[in-house]
Amino acid sequence: MGFSPIIGIVGLSYALFFVFNHRGGEFKGFYDEASLVLLAIAPPCIMMLSHTLGDLWTGVQVLVNAMFTTKKGVQAEVIDTLTMASQLVRTEGIGALSKVKARVKYPLLRDGISLILNDFSADEIKHNLSARIDAKQARMHLGSSLFENMSKVCPATGMMGTLIGLARMLAELKDPSAIGGGMAMAIIGTLYGLMLGTVLYGPFGEKISIEAEKINDIDSLVLEGVLALKGKKSSVHLRDIVSTYAKGDKSRGGGPQKRGA
């Protein structure tokens, strides 16, 4: 896990704590149970009208993976495996890949080596792996869009709480002692909606989108590396592929800027 999420969480927590308690204020003044229940339940349920639980689960899995793993380590492992496999293929032949397969941790690379060992053609391997890459990206896109849409729904849901609170407040004008609850919901509902959308769901969706780009880079590297192994390309050719993706990752950090010949 990188330091940037920790810095973000600590900094944001301190800023909110300072604002809530500035000049003798108390946090309990910013707590409204009705608004909390509304904002915690309504946005996810609204999104379930257009998404599935599978989309939500995919988004959560990718988000947790992005928070606690580094793709640089995964990319380095893929590069090392491809380099070793290339040397074995050049010296011992395609069958030597069976020695590598059992030690491969990255699923797409392991599947690619299996396809080579089962004597699939280069076109069949490319079609098979490309379909898996596209399916993975589609799932991640659904997870990302779910959180991004929730970030847009939250402020509107908070405004619903505000209107409900105003209606309750107006209904209790004859009893001044009962106005406080409606006023609290009217104000705090909007606050909760903006905070959840801006601080939580929005960054979650963006994090998944960034993670999808990184995974797509690694998967593209695997695809080209596996095709190079199938074609028994030289280690120099493989190094060109690896360096292309490494440079692309540093320069954007996004996709590769060029393709190896």
N, C-alpha and C positions, 0 to 999 in steps of 0.2 A: 504493500500500500504506500503510495507517494505521500509527500508532506503537504501538498496543496489542499487536499480535502480536509486534513486536520487543521491547517491554518484557517481555511474558510469557516469550518464549524466553530472553532474557538473565537475567531474574530466576530462572527455574526452573533454568537451567544453573548459575548461581552457587550456588543453594541445594543442588543435588545435589553439585556439586563440593566444597562446604564440608563436607557430611555425610560424603562418601566419604573425605575427607582429614583429618577432624577428629582432633586429638590424635595425629598421627603415622601415621594410617592410610594405606593405599595403595589406589588404585583397582583394582589387579590382584586384590585380595582379593574384589572384587565381580564378578569375571568368571568365568563358567562356560559353556564352549562348548556343552555339551549342552542347558542351559537356554535359551541364546540361540537355538539351532536350533529347539528345540521351540516357543518362543513366537513366533518369526518366521514359521514355516511353518504350524503347526497352526491358529491362529485363522482366517486367510484361507481355508484349505482347508476348514475346518468350515463356513464361511459359503457356500462354493461348493456345498454340498449343498442349500441352499435359495434361493440367488441365482444370477445369471448373471454372466459376465465383463462383459457390457454394463452391469449395475448397478454393478459396481466401477468401470468406466471412467467412467461418468456421475458417480459420486461423486467420483472423482479430478479430473475436469474442473471440476466445480462448486467443489470445494475450492480448486484452483489459481486459478480465476477470482475466488473470494472473497478470496483472500490478496493478489492483485496488481492488482485493479481496484476502483474505488469506484463504487457505484451512484448516488451523488449526481451524478457527472458524466454518467452515462447518463440519469438522470432529467432533468437540465437540458437535455441535447441533445434529448430527446423533447419537452419543453415548448417549446423554441425552434422546433422543426420544426412542431409543431401550431399554434403561434401564427402563424408565417409562412404556413402552408398555409391557415389560416382567413382571413387577410387576402386572399390570392390568390383563394380561392373566392368571397368576397363581392364582389370587384371585377372578376374576370375569368371566373368560372364554374368548374365542376368540371374542365374540361379543363386548367386551369392547374396542376392537381396533377402533371401530367407533368413540369413543370419542377422539382418538389420531389423526386419519386421517386428520381431518379438520385443525389441527395445524401444520402438517408436511410441511416443505418448500422444502425439497430436493425431486425432482421429482421421482427418482428411488425408494426411500423409500416409498413415497406415493403410487406409483404403486404397490409395493410389498405388502403393507398393504391391498390395494384394492383386490389383488388376493387372499389373505388369507380370507378376508370377503366374497368373492364370492365362497369360498369353492373349490378352485383349489388344486390339490394334490401337494405334495412337489416336485415331479419330474416335473410337469407342471410349477410350480413357478420357479424352478431352470432353466429350459429351456427358459422360457420367459425372465427372468431378464438377463440371460447370453447372450441371443441374443441381448438385448438392450445395454449391456455393450460392446459387440464386435462391434456393429454398431457405437457406440460413439467413441471407440478407432480407428476404421477405418477412421472415418471422421477427427479426430485429426491428425492421421498419414498423411493423404493427405495434410492437412493444413501445417504441419511441413515440409513435403518434398518439398512443393511448395517454402517456404521461403529458405530452405537449398539449393535447386537447383538454386534459384535466386542469392544466394550468390556466387555460382560457375559461373553463367552466367555473372555477372557484370564485373569481370576482363577481360573476353574475349570480352565483348561489349566495354569496355574501350580501349582495344587494337585495335578494329575496328576503334574507333575514332582517335586513334593514327596514324593508317595507312592512314586514310582519310586526316588527318592533314598534314602528310608527303607528300602525293600526291599533296595536294593543295600547299604546300610550294615549292615543286620542280617545279610545273607548273608556279610559280610566280618568278622564279629566275632572270628573266630579269627586274623585278620591285622590288627592295629591300624594298620599303616602304610597299609592300603588303605581305611580307613574314611573318610578325608578327602574323597575324591571324591564318595561318596554323600551325605555330610553337606552338602557345598557345594551339590549339586543340590537337596537337600531344602529348604534355606533359600532359596537364590537363585532357585529356580523360582517360588516364591510372590512374591518381591520383583519379579521381572521381569513377572509377570502383572499385579500391581497397578499397576505403573508404566505398562505399555503401555495398560491399560484406562483408567486415570485421567488420564494425562498426554497420551496420543496419540489413541486411537480415540474416547474420549468427547467431547473437545473438537472433533474432526473432525466427528462426527455433528451436534453442536449448531451448528457453524458452517454446515453445509449447510442445516440447518433455518432458521436466521436468514436465510441467503441466499435461500432459497426464498420466504420472506415478502416480502423486498425486491423480488424479481423479480415476484412476484404483484402487488404494488402498482403497479409500472411497467407491467405488462401490462394491468392493469385500467384504468389511466390511458389507455393506448393504445386500448383497446377503446372507452371512452367518447368519447375524442377523435375517433376515426375515425367513430363514429356521428354525432357533432356535425358533422363535415365533410360527411358524406353528407346530413345534413338541412339543410345550409347555415345552421347556427345562427350567431348573432352572436358576435363576439369577446368580448363581455361574458359570454355563456354559457360559452364555452370557458375564460375566466379563472376563472369560478366552479368549473368542474371541476378546473382546475389547483390552485387555492387549497385546495380540499377535500382533495386528495391530499397536498399539501404540509403542511397542518395535521395530517393523520392521521399522516404520517411523523414529524413532530416530537413528537407527543403520546404515541406509544407506545414507541418506534418500531414500529408495526405497521400494520395496515390502516387505511383511511380511516374516519373517524367518522360521515360522512354522505355522501350522494350528491347531486351537483348535479342541479338540476331540469332 
